[in-house]
Amino acid sequence: MLIENLDKNTNKLRYFIVFSYNGASFFGFQKQPNQISVQETLEHALTILLRENIKIVGAGRTDTGVHAKKMYAHFDTQNNLAADLVPRLNSFLPPSIAVYNIFQVDQDFHARFSALHRTYEYYISTHKNPFTENSSWQFWRRKLEIDAMNEACEILFEYKDFTSFAKLHTDNKTNFCQIKKAIWVQQEEELLKFTISADRFLRNMVRAIVGTMVEIGTQKIKPENIRDIIEKKNRNAAGISAPAHGLYLVEVGYDFDI
Amino acid sequence: MLIENLDKNTNKLRYFIVFSYNGASFFGFQKQPNQISVQETLEHALTILLRENIKIVGAGRTDTGVHAKKMYAHFDTQNNLAADLVPRLNSFLPPSIAVYNIFQVDQDFHARFSALHRTYEYYISTHKNPFTENSSWQFWRRKLEIDAMNEACEILFEYKDFTSFAKLHTDNKTNFCQIKKAIWVQQEEELLKFTISADRFLRNMVRAIVGTMVEIGTQKIKPENIRDIIEKKNRNAAGISAPAHGLYLVEVGYDFDI
């Protein structure tokens, strides 16, 4: 998809960049002082290769240790991009970030504000597996009742205010989210996958939901208790936060076909 | 499978143990001074849990960094093993080793000498992938011609002496191996898998074969040149040694059904 649009005021062109990263190598997506972030690493690579000071705006933020299989960002540039920019970026960037695609968009398109929905996956290894230690939650000492966890998923659709699964002291105006999908499936014999889609997610929300669902899976709490937890609008009512290294941002939806 | 056999001389029972390990955490399988090995880690765990000095004999050795999806070893014990030994071992052992099964065998069964064949897999990521950095060879800067690599595989079956792919200065009596299977397949869109089976493998053999085949895949050498390489019986004739972290021992065959 190529949309011709040279902004008359700034003389800049807007591009989307599609990439993945292994969260283990970064202190989250967002740039911050004295820590290596995905944003800073990408901005540095683009600035060097384009010989122009580049700032990127991500589709969202992921916390330290959280992965992204498919993440989007936009940036503006005065230069026309060379056809070989993607392979050159991949050679320049560390092994922990892979760039898939870069394409031009309308100047009013925004990686964060134009996003209509986001999808996350969470992986749990239900048997001890030396090869998934850093890519899934190793939860094999107790059995998980997947049916009970899926019962709790159904209840999520009835609510909009997910304050109970939000990190305390954030500056969100509202804690309203519209959950469109939430399901646990046995991906492989020893691997459980949770998929959740919503228009937006609160900080730490997926990990708090997964932590709570695992307590339902081990029968510590009943599926229907998730109602009380949500209605209390209090993070302390919910379960623990699941480890970051099992969580993947897997898709961001826009109203064009990427 | 349970075979009753109490050795009259030693009063000991022989057990097979089936396990996997992530090679990144170990300096190879074999015990050695001042380095952490799989063998020493397993022997330590068994010695503590069985309260008896346990020595294990592995089906073979894997070099530093090489993984095993399914490895076998045997050990002798004077004790009857508790039914919950496998979960107790998994709790005691580090995340980098998983035990699947422990079962009694005839006293004359030997993890190494009773093995009839071994199978290895080697994985190559043909696109940059932040999630397979430590589990496959990242080879995405140049294209690999899989057909040429499989042509070379066919030639392997014609030979028995694989000195050209053996680490120099080993104390093997012969360098003869009977290769039973050797094939490259596109496992996933971005993942190439090499499977090789033989009655035995020389030290470093699979990695030397893979390194040579990759030079065939990039058209640096022709598939039929593998004949000259083998016939020279000289390691220097072959290609580079592929990185250890793409290599997995995946099966050891015995004449009973495990």
Interface residues (C-beta under 8 A of the other chain):
Chain A: S20 Y21 N22 S25 H67 K69 P87 N90 S91 P95 S96 I97 A98 V99 H127 K128 N129 P130 F131 E133 S135 Q138 W140 R141
Chain B: S20 Y21 N22 S25 H67 K69 P87 N90 S91 P95 S96 I97 A98 V99 H127 K128 N129 P130 F131 E133 S135 Q138 W140 R141
